[in-house]
């Protein structure tokens, strides 16, 4: 009786997705599935996420959960496609309501902001059964206020908190983001046993292959911890200084509009096409 984790790397967005299953019961979960999307043409496809769907079918698994670690700003979720193909319930942190409220106002979106697009909203300590095991939800805010990590059998799926130790940690300049909160979340994650595996949501390799999992022990030597000496104030200063130099994510506006809807697309307009909004402003300086 054990948990098996199969990882899938989406090169265009440097995103890791996962299929997690109990080898005895065959019950499974998908974590952070990605929709292929071309910004220039506005065309999307299911080519990448179909690999996860086929893996589940080929291994005759039963999908229970589709877990989102947060409302991503750098890729579009394929949660609805996975649900349509395999069933399962879409899960995200309860903080999604605050994220929805902010972006509904910023982008003038006509959507419900009560999280009702998702099947389940989880808070700290909530659990989700997976065969003989269970996921335990942990709030790990900082990157965003709805950020969750999911623990199961010595594994933690940590969303955008830590990146690979040679890369650092997640940005905190999105609405609801906080370098102080992220530092606390990082400290929380490194309080687990040193052999716990921390499964990344992204990896941005330079001169090496992408890595899906690190350990608590390895993350204690994360480059941003080393540069800040593990001091909270020094870390916050480092994080905020770095965030001030970062560009807006390439896919932030299409991603947010889809992801805060649990992957649901906008309705067709009278010409039979779907549209996403892009904010527009003029700099008169």
N, C-alpha and C positions, 0 to 999 in steps of 0.2 A: 504494500500500500504506500503510494507516494504521489507527490505532485510533479507533473512534468510541465516545463515551460519551453515553448517554441517561440523564437524571436524572428521578427521580420523588419528589415531596414528599408525605409523609403528614402532613396538617395536624394530626390529633388528637394525635400524639406528636412533632411537629416533626422528623420523621426523614427523611433523604434515603436513598433506595435507588438502585441503578444497574444498568444493563445495559451491559457493556463488550464490544465485539466487534471482531475483525480484519476489516476490510472486504473483504479478498481471500478469505480462507478461509471466512468466516462463523462461525468458532468464537467462542463467547461465554461470558461469566461474569455472574452476578448477585451483587451485593454488598449485604448487610444487608437482605433482604426483610422486610416487615412484615405481620403478621397483624392484621386488625381485631379489636378486643376491647372489649366494653362491660363495665366493672367492675361496674356496678350489677346488671345482669341475668346476667352470666356468659356472655353469648352472643358468639360469634366468627364471623367470615366472611372470605371471600377476595376481597372486592370490590376492595380496593386493589391487592393483589399480582397480581390477574388482569390488570391493565394491563401489568405486566412480562411475564407469560406470553404475552399476546396480541401484544405488541411483538415478541417473539422468534419467534412463529409467523408473523406477518405478513411479517417480513423474512427468513423461511426460514433462521434461524440454528440452529446446533447448540450446545446448552448443554453446557459441559464442567465448569464450576466454580460452586459456590455458596459464596461467601466470607463468613465472619463476622469482623468486626474484633474482636469480643469477645463475651462472654455479657452481653447488654444487660440493664439493670435498669429500663428505661423503656418498652419495647415488647416484644411477643411476636414471635418469628421465624416467618416463613412458609417456612422452608427446606424442610421436609418436603413441603409442597404443591407447591413449585416442582420438587422432585425427582420427585415422583409424576407430575407433568404433563409434564415435559421431560427427565428423566434428570439427569445431572450428579452430581458428588461434593461433599459438604458438607465444608468446610475451616474449621478454627479453629486458634488458637495452642495449643501444647502445654501452656501454663499453665492450660488449662481443667481439668486434673486437680486442681490445687490448689483452684480455684473449686468444683468438684464436691464435693470432700472437705469443704470448709467448710460449704456449704449442705446437704449430705446430713446432716451432724451437727446444724446449727442447726434444720432443719425436719424432722428424723427421717425422711428419705426413703430408701426402699429402692431404691437405684439403684447401678449400677456406677460407680466413680469413677476409671476408667482411660482415659476419653475415648473408649471404644469405640463410643459412639453416633454419633460423627462418622466420616466416611470417611477423612479425612487430618488429622493434627496436624502443624503446621509450626513450625519454629524459625527463628531468624535465619539468613538466607542461603539458605534453601530456595527453589526456583523451581518454577513451574507454567507449562507451555507453553500459549500461546494463539495458535494459528496461527503466524505468523512472529514473534510477540513472546513475551514471558514475564513473568509476575508474579514479583517478588522479594519475599519476606517479610522484614519488619523488625520486631523486637520493640520496642514503644514503650509500656512499662509506666508506671504511675502512677495512671491512672484505675482500672484493674484490673491484676492481674498477668498476665492472659492477653491483654492488648491487643496487637494487631498492626496494622501499616500495610503496604499492598501497593503496590509500585511497578511501573509499566509505562509505558514510552515517554514519559518526562517528566511522568508523573502519579503522585500518591500518594493513596491512599485511606486517610485517617488516623484513622478511628474517632473516639472521644471523646478527643482530645488538645487541639488547637486548636478553638475555635468561630470564628465570624466575628470579625475583628479588633476590631469595636466591642462585642463581647460578652465576650470573654475566653477562658478555658480551662476544661477539664473539672474536675469535683469529684474529690477523692481520698480521701473518707472511707468508701468501701466496703471490705470485707475484702480485704486484699492491696494496697489503694491506698497511695500514697506521694507526697506533694508533691515530695520530693527526686527520686524517680524520674521524675515527670512533668516536672520542670524539665529533667532530662537528656534526656528524650525530645523535648521542645520544641526544645532546642538542636540535637539530632540532625536534626530535620526542617528547621530553618532553615539547616542546613549544605549542603543541596542547592542547585543553581543557582537564582538568584532568579526565573527565569521558570517554574520547575516549578509545576504546578498542584496545589494541595492540596484534595482533595475532602472536604467535611465530612460527618459522620454526622448532625449536627443543625444547625439554625439557628433562632434565636428572635428574629425580627425585630420591631423597634419602629419604626413609621413608615416602613417600607420593605418591599419584596417579599423573600421568602426567597431566599437566595443559596446555590448549591451548591458553587461552587469559589472559592478565593482563590489567591494566589500566595505563594511563599516571601517575596518582597519585601514584600508587604502584611502578612504575619504578623510580620515583624520589628518592625512598629509595633502589634502587638496591645496592647490596652488594659492587660492585666495585665503585659506587659513594660514598658510606659511607667510604670505605677504603681510597679513594683518597681525601676525603673532597670536592669533586666537583671541584678540582683544575686541570686544563688541564695538566700541567707539571707532577703533581703527578700521574694522571691517565695514562699518556703515559708511565711513568716509571714502574708503576704497571703492565700494559698490556704487555709491552715488556719483563719484567722480567718473567712473567708467560708464555708467548709464548715460551721463550727459554727452558722451561722444557717440552713442549708438544711433544708427539710422532707424527710422520706422520700419517694422517688419514688412517685407515685400507683399505678403498676403493678408495683412491685418484686417482690412475692411471687408473683403469677401469672407474671410475666416470667421470673424466675429458675428456677422449677420447670419451665417449658417449654424455656427456652433452654439450660440445662445438659444437656438431653436431646437437643439438636440439633433441637428443634422437635417431638419426639414427644410425644403426649398420654398422660396416665395411662390405664391400663386401665379399662374399665367396671367399676363396682361391681355387687353383686347386683341392684340396682334398675334396671340398664341405663344409669345416668348416670355421667359422669366428674366428679371432684372435685379441687380444688386446696386446699392447706392455707393457713391463716392463723394465725400465731402469736398467742397470747392471753396477757395478763398483767394483773395488778391492781396499781395503785399504792396502797399503804396509807398513804402519807405524809399 
